[in-house]
């Protein structure tokens, strides 16, 4: 069964506590938390105080996705705020191996995200150090975008690299995930699906999460 990670960027922040409780009560596995700095991506979302508040309520894994420059400056603070998984962008990290080791030394799982144009081959020398690879299936920075079909080929390429390296890595897909394309993503090799609008714009979010959760490879 896939890991389902509702993206809190799409929730109703006026009802944040209720939205978090809904995720707790649902069959979702992770809270996906998108942090944007307005520099690496053309948008600003939320930061440490919101994550700290969610951490007080959440009973599930906090999957924190940093779409920011210089993530190494803030890794320790995100650990203290409650992050269980800390994902950084390869494009923002000229010293990626050092960044991964820092995250793991702080007791978090290390994720690396790739923008749509970035080939998975760039992970060849660090794939065995990573816990999660997050393939962006939209251009990062905004919710509600349409899925980029070439992501399917990237999943295949990443799956091949993982098998070739005997790495123990989860493949996470972030962007434009719907009930219509989720099965293809899982069948191709995705392990975790980030779903924002698909969950929070649904008339029955818990049932939508259940529907995603029931998709088998």
C-alpha positions, 0 to 999 in steps of 0.5 A: 500500500502506498504512503499517503502524505497530504500537503498541508499547503492546501489546507484551510489555515483558519481551521488548522487544528481541525485539518490536522485532526482530520489527518490524524483520524484518516488513513494518511501516513505523513503530514507533508509540510512545504517550506518556501523562501521566495528565493529558491521558489517564487513563493513564500509559504510558512516556516518554523512556528507553523510546523511547531504548532502542527507538531503539537497536534500531529500523531503521524510523521512530519515530512518537511520539504524545504524549498529554500536556499542554504537549508543547512542553516536551518536544519537543526531548527527544523529538527527542534520544530518536529521534523521527522523527514527533512527533504532538501533540493539538490539544486539548492545544495552545492555540497549535497553529501554534507547536507545529507550527513548533517540531516542524519546526524540530527536524527532525521531521515534525509530526503532529496528533491529533484525539480522536473528538469533535473536528471536522476543520474545526479544522485548516483554517488549519494543514493545509498545515503538517502532515505527518500527521493522526492520527484517534483512532478510540477515546477515547485512553488505553487499548489494546484498545478497539473502533473508533468507526464515525463515524471513516469519516465523519471520514476523508472530511471530512479527505480533502476538506479535504486536497484542497481545500487541496492539502496533502501530508498523511498520514491515520493511524488510531489505535485499534481497527484490525483485519483486518476493518475495515482495508480500509474504512479504506484504501478511504475514504482512510486512509494509515497504520494503527496496530495494537496488539492486532491485531498483538501478540495475534496467533499470527503477528504478522509474517503479520498485519502482512503481511495489513494491508500487502496491503490496497490502496485 
